């Protein structure tokens, strides 16, 4: 069993950086929650704690003490930058570093930057060192991420995108899992033989990701409650991931027509 401590920067009376209608404390908490949830949903043998899971002030000393008392294997502090720059950067403690610390920084940098660049042009500010308290006072491999600049309009526009925050959180999780070498819960499934063009397309089950099935089930449930759909069978089919292409087209026509 391995232990991870996530540290959403700032909180409570300490808003962190504020600009463009955003507060750093809210963004760091969202990213940390996405990181935690992805780790717990996709990897076995891992325990995750957060220095805070809501909007409260936690001192720098307390953050380090929590991680040390937990005897975490890794510590990752999540922040949003400010000061007129742009782009993404990572930090480790200034000075000598263990191989795990270096590996964590390399993995975080690569995974997160790749995820960010799927949404647009994001600059690489490099893998850096600093004498930050949470890096200095923790006794396990520790890194700090600075996820774009809240006071740069282009960066802030990305930070306002919930899908972007989710992708960044999940990238943190993948990097942590890679560093620790934890096994995924589900093994990759063999790729099925491709169907011939036009072959049973309408009867084919929709090929959606887990979150898309949940969104679809929610839409059908609301439509059923409001009387637009007369049966809850469509909600159940979406929940069971058995809805076909033809059925989805039929239901879409009903929803648009109403």
C-alpha positions in Angstrom: 0.0 0.0 0.0 1.4 3.4 -1.0 0.3 6.8 0.4 0.0 10.1 -1.4 -0.6 13.5 0.1 -2.1 16.1 -2.1 -1.8 19.7 -1.1 -4.3 22.2 -2.7 -2.6 25.6 -2.2 -4.1 28.4 -0.1 -7.7 28.2 1.2 -10.0 30.0 3.6 -8.9 33.6 4.4 -5.8 33.0 2.1 -7.2 33.3 -1.4 -3.8 33.0 -3.1 -3.6 34.9 -6.4 -6.7 36.6 -7.6 -7.4 37.9 -11.1 -9.8 37.6 -14.1 -12.7 36.6 -11.8 -10.7 33.6 -10.4 -9.2 32.7 -7.1 -6.3 30.4 -6.8 -7.6 28.6 -3.8 -10.7 27.4 -5.7 -8.7 26.2 -8.7 -6.1 24.3 -6.7 -8.9 22.5 -4.8 -10.7 21.5 -7.9 -7.5 20.1 -9.5 -6.6 18.2 -6.3 -10.0 16.6 -6.1 -9.8 15.5 -9.8 -6.4 14.1 -9.0 -7.6 12.2 -5.9 -10.7 10.8 -7.6 -8.8 9.6 -10.6 -6.2 7.9 -8.5 -8.8 6.1 -6.4 -10.9 5.1 -9.4 -8.1 3.8 -11.6 -5.3 2.3 -9.4 -5.1 -0.3 -6.8 -3.0 -0.3 -3.6 -3.1 3.5 -3.1 -4.3 5.7 -0.3 -4.8 9.4 -0.9 -5.2 12.2 1.6 -5.5 16.0 1.1 -4.2 18.7 3.4 -7.6 20.3 2.9 -10.8 19.1 1.1 -12.8 22.3 1.5 -12.3 26.0 1.7 -10.3 26.4 4.9 -7.0 28.0 5.9 -4.1 25.6 6.6 -0.7 26.9 7.6 2.4 25.9 5.7 3.7 24.1 8.8 0.5 22.2 9.2 0.6 21.0 5.6 4.1 19.6 6.0 3.2 18.1 9.4 0.1 16.3 8.0 2.2 14.7 5.2 5.0 13.7 7.6 2.5 12.2 10.2 0.7 10.3 7.4 4.1 8.9 6.3 3.2 9.7 2.7 5.3 8.2 0.0 4.8 11.3 -2.2 3.7 14.9 -1.6 2.4 17.1 -4.4 1.5 20.7 -3.8 -0.8 22.3 -6.4 -0.7 26.0 -7.2 -1.6 28.6 -9.8 1.0 31.2 -10.8 0.8 35.0 -11.0 3.1 37.9 -11.8 2.6 38.6 -15.5 4.1 35.4 -17.0 2.5 32.5 -18.8 2.8 28.8 -19.0 3.5 25.8 -16.7 6.4 24.9 -14.4 7.3 22.4 -11.7 9.4 22.7 -8.5 11.4 20.5 -6.2 13.5 21.5 -3.2 16.6 23.4 -4.0 19.7 21.2 -3.6 20.3 17.5 -3.7 17.2 15.4 -4.6 16.4 11.7 -4.5 15.9 9.7 -7.6 12.2 9.5 -6.8 11.9 13.2 -6.4 13.5 13.7 -9.8 11.3 11.1 -11.4 8.2 12.7 -9.9 9.1 16.1 -11.3 9.9 14.6 -14.7 6.6 12.7 -14.8 4.5 15.6 -13.5 6.1 17.9 -16.0 5.6 15.7 -19.0 2.1 14.5 -18.2 0.6 17.8 -17.2 2.2 19.8 -20.1 0.9 17.2 -22.6 -2.6 17.5 -21.1 -2.5 21.3 -21.2 -1.3 21.5 -24.7 -4.3 19.4 -25.9 -6.3 22.6 -25.1 -4.1 25.1 -26.7 -0.6 26.6 -26.9 1.0 26.4 -23.4 4.5 27.5 -22.7 7.0 25.3 -20.9 8.7 27.3 -18.1 10.9 24.4 -17.1 11.7 22.0 -14.2 12.9 24.2 -11.4 14.2 24.2 -7.8 13.0 26.5 -4.9 13.3 26.8 -1.1 9.5 26.5 -0.6 8.4 25.6 2.9 6.3 22.6 1.9 9.2 21.2 -0.1 11.8 21.9 2.6 9.8 20.6 5.6 8.4 17.4 4.1 10.4 14.2 4.6 9.3 12.4 1.5 9.8 13.1 -2.2 7.9 16.3 -2.9 7.0 18.5 -5.8 5.0 21.7 -6.4 3.2 22.5 -9.6 2.4 26.0 -10.9 -0.5 25.5 -13.4 -0.6 28.6 -15.6 -0.9 32.3 -14.7 -4.2 33.5 -13.2 -3.4 37.1 -14.3 -2.7 36.3 -17.9 -5.9 36.4 -19.9 -5.1 33.5 -22.2 -4.1 31.3 -19.3 -7.2 32.4 -17.2 -9.5 31.4 -20.1 -8.1 27.9 -19.9 -8.5 27.9 -16.1 -12.1 28.8 -16.5 -12.7 25.6 -18.5 -13.8 22.8 -16.2 -12.7 20.2 -18.7 -9.2 21.7 -18.6 -9.0 21.5 -14.8 -10.2 17.9 -15.0 -7.5 17.0 -17.5 -4.8 18.7 -15.5 -5.9 16.9 -12.3 -5.9 13.5 -14.1 -2.5 14.3 -15.5 -1.2 14.8 -12.0 -2.7 11.4 -11.1 -1.1 9.6 -14.0 2.3 11.1 -13.1 2.0 10.1 -9.5 0.9 6.5 -10.4 3.8 6.2 -12.9 6.3 7.4 -10.3 5.0 4.9 -7.6 4.6 2.1 -10.1 1.1 1.3 -8.9 -1.0 -1.1 -11.0 -4.1 0.1 -12.8 -7.4 -1.5 -11.7 -8.4 -2.6 -15.2 -6.1 -4.0 -17.8 -6.3 -2.7 -21.4 -8.9 -4.6 -23.4 -8.0 -6.2 -26.7 -9.0 -4.0 -29.7 -12.1 -5.6 -31.4 -12.0 -6.3 -35.1 -13.4 -3.3 -37.0 -16.8 -3.6 -38.5 -17.2 -3.1 -42.2 -18.5 0.3 -43.2 -22.3 0.4 -42.9 -22.4 -3.0 -41.2 -25.0 -3.0 -38.4 -24.2 0.6 -37.6 -27.6 1.5 -36.2 -27.7 -1.6 -33.9 -24.2 -0.9 -32.5 -23.9 0.1 -28.9 -22.7 3.7 -28.4 -19.0 3.9 -27.8 -18.8 6.4 -24.9 -16.5 7.0 -22.0 -17.8 6.6 -18.4 -18.4 10.3 -17.8 -20.3 10.5 -21.1 -22.6 7.7 -20.2 -23.3 9.4 -16.8 -24.1 12.7 -18.6 -26.4 10.9 -21.0 -28.2 9.1 -18.2 -28.7 12.4 -16.4 -30.2 14.0 -19.5 -32.7 11.2 -20.0 -33.6 11.1 -16.3 -34.5 14.8 -16.4 -36.5 14.3 -19.6 -38.4 11.5 -18.0 -39.1 13.5 -14.9 -40.4 16.4 -17.0 -42.6 14.1 -19.1 -40.7 14.6 -22.3 -39.8 10.9 -22.2 -42.6 8.6 -21.1 -40.4 5.7 -19.8 -37.3 5.4 -17.6 -36.0 2.5 -19.8 -33.8 5.0 -21.7 -32.2 6.2 -18.4 -31.5 2.6 -17.4 -30.1 1.7 -20.8 -27.7 4.6 -20.5 -26.8 3.6 -17.0 -26.2 0.0 -18.2 -24.2 1.3 -21.3 -26.5 -0.7 -23.7 -28.0 2.2 -25.7 -27.6 1.7 -29.4 -26.9 4.3 -32.1 -30.5 4.0 -33.5 -32.0 4.5 -30.1 -29.8 7.5 -29.4 -30.8 9.1 -32.7 -34.5 8.5 -32.0 -34.2 10.0 -28.5 -32.3 13.0 -29.8 -35.1 13.7 -32.3 -37.6 13.7 -29.4 -35.6 16.0 -27.2 -34.9 18.5 -30.0 -38.6 18.5 -30.9 -39.7 19.4 -27.4 
